[in-house]
Every structure is written in C-alpha cells, then in structure tokens.
Amino acid sequence: MTPETVPDAEAGGRTAMAAGLAGAVAGPSAATAAGASAPSVAVEAMAALQAARVAGRRRLAVLGHPVAHSLSPVLHAAAYDALGLPWTYTRVDVASGELRRFLAGLGPTWLGLSLTMPLKREVPPLLARSTALVDELGVANTVRLDRTRVPFTVSGANTDVWGIVAALREAGVGRAGRADILGSGATAVSALRALADLEVGRVTVHARTPEHAAPLVALGAAHDIAVDVVTLPETEAPDVAGRSAAGRPATPHGGAVAAANDTAAGPRPVAARPIELRSDLVVSTLPPHAADGLDPVIPGSGVPGATDPDRGPVLLDVAYAPWPSRLAERWTAAGGAAVSGLAMLLWQAVAQVRFFVTGDDQLVLPDEDAMVVAMRAALADATAAPAGDTAPHVAPHGGAGRGEDARGASARRHGRPGAAGAQS
C-alpha cells in the first residue's frame, strides 16, 4: 500500500527545571493553517472528543525496551481523566524487531501507541498513513489504529519535534543563530528539525560515531542549516548499577537523585572530560547517564553568533531521570539554565493525545489548557520527593505497578476509584 500523508504538527542558580513546567503552549491546528476559521476547528475537535467518549473503553500503551521507567502513563492517565475518556494506558516492553508481530496481535479495543527506543525508526515501514513530518524524517513516536476502516489502518505521527520546540520556547528560546546537539540517533533527528523551526542557521552535532550523522547533515541542508559533525569525547562508563551513594537501592529513575549525583560519595566517581561547545544552546539527546562524564565548556560572549545575551545559556537534556543529571549540574554551575526532558515529554504527550482523539496532532482539543494543567499536576506528583527525602523521586513504574493500568494509579493518587483495564 502506498503510504498516505495526513496533516502533521510543525508548530510552532538558574535551573529552569521544567518539572516546574509553567505556562501553556499550543500550536496552530491543521484547519487553521489551511485557512479554516477557529470555530470550525473547535467544532471538529469537539465532535471527535464526543465520538471518543461514546466509543467507550480503549487501550493504549507506551512501547520500547527498556520501558519500565517511562512516565508517559502518568501524563496520559491525567489527560484522559481530564477529557472524560474511559481509556487505559500501560507500558509494554517491546524490543527491536518485535514491533510487527506486536501490532498484528492487537485486539479490537486497542487504539494508540507511544514509541520510544528502539522503535521510532522501525515503525515507518509498517504505517499505512503518516504525517508529512514522519515522511520527511523517517522517525515516528506515535501510532493510531483506525478501526473505522476494514482492514484497520495504522497511522503514524512525530510529536517529538513539537515537544522540543515547545519546551525550548517555554524556557525563553525564541530564535537562535547556532546550537549544539549531543547524539546522532532518532531523537537527534527530531531535535535538528525542531531547531529548524527556531530558525537556527548552524548546528554542531557531537556524535560518538560521526559517520552515523550523515542523515543529520542531509536534513540540515534541506532546511538551510549548516551541520558540522565532531566526535563526542569518549568517557568512562558511570557506575549506575546496584546502590546509590546514600546506600539506598537505585531505582530505574535513580531514586535519591541528589545523593546519587554526589560523585565524591559515589561508588566509582566518573572523571569528566571537557566537551567544547560551539553555542550556548544545547540539546542533549543522549540516554540517561551517557553524558555523566562530559563537562560542557560554554563559549564566551566574544565568540560571534555563539551566545544570546538576552536569554543566557540553555540546555535541554531529554534524559529526565535522574534529575538533575550530572550534565545539568555542570551546566548550571557554569551559569546556564538546564531544562529537564520532562518538558519535552509533556508537550509531545499533549500532541499525542490530540492524535489519539482526533487523528490530527495539530487539532487543539476542547479545554486543552485544563488538560495540560492536570498533566502537569500528575507529573509533579509522580516526581515529588517522599516525606523526609530532599531529592526528587520517581516510582519505578511511574505510579502504576506492573499489570496495573495507569488510569487506576492516577485515580488512587487523587482519591478516586480507579477504572478497570479493558481487555481485548
């Protein structure tokens, strides 16, 4: 089947630890961009939401390997509660090469999937319909199953790009001349595309294997961005297994974050190697702990085009656990603002909810601001430190135990009876 293109979203101490996540960002809807009036957009979104409520229980999940650490169930449970949808959202561990078989085995109650490593580049060939952004990047993090067609169709979207744009704008980044990206994987592709929306003209990609960055160079050229590729310094692997510095068992989120980040007390300190940056705007797409051995050297104000005196240095570290990461700690120590990947996680989830409800990740939902407030509150609850613990803490399963749906866990936290998970 020839893939069909559907609309997609191209929207548009100083620790801006976006676990604080203040403000609301909303991108233009596809209908508005096409010249339709705002009322028609509102009517279309309301009709889709009402139809979703009438349809009843649906199952959704985040897939990846590993996936036990994901906070997506927390965000989606709060969103569906706010929208009045009886949907359940769980985690499913799906490794590389297993996605096709998983999709083939889904029952009729399944509606949508969020994808994380290593599936974002494996799903596009399995899609019958995809957004223009997926077609351009070859990366999708969202899948919707359309049961109105026989046989049902699988549609895909990329909401990571808008999530990164929204997180940076929320941190005060409007436009930027230069930027650095750490990493060269699927998230780095979305990060470069997001920087194009911020009118960045030059990007330095720091890659452990520079030849893997060739797609980034090509993507940059398509958007008039000069992409320089340099080798990411090799660093000693951090000791993150076993116990934290405080002697407590380490959780998948690095519980006892402050203690675990105390390299002096840790079981095996990691000697940091300097990484020379070309700008004061950096997006790290490296996995958790992969940047622990990097010491960022922020260029001075004397480097033409490398700094923005109006906002100061900004780092977006997409790895939100543990937080602050060692990279974020070193960045703030150098006078910069570090933005947690929780900000990106929030905004890409907002666009995912749009896609699951309406089939259009640009179509703003009725009362979306209230939904975002609920999602922020749930995220703050899930990442709050337990009584007597000064470090941010995240439960190993983001508030929902294995085998328990996230809607039920969210309901328990807020004193409401949970909904039973729908079975297919």
Disulfide bonds with the S-S distance in Angstrom:
none
